[in-house]
């Protein structure tokens, strides 16, 4: 991790804290709705996307991504949308991606984790600081 990633992370936690809290609330609701541990990616992705959409959070992710890119001192070639390639809901949570001049900025909101043997998806991260992962690739 270089010095820019902590700066972006701090910026996001300061300016988008409520978005992270609401993402955690949606993940909690999905976990509570499961009948036992999820063993397939779709058991997380489909209800999490629906919960984020119903809560109006999915549509805020492009703004969060733009804010992160601005904090890097970069700009996006086009306005991001709440759909691939900018925003994707994975088995571990939302992933936001942007291509910038220095590579790719990836922001993960890790609200689920994959455990192996046996494979299952489990809730993780109950505070914004615990779910936010910022990487440049």
Order of alpha helices (4+ residues) and beta strands (2+ residues): alpha-alpha-alpha-alpha-beta-beta-beta-beta-beta-alpha-beta
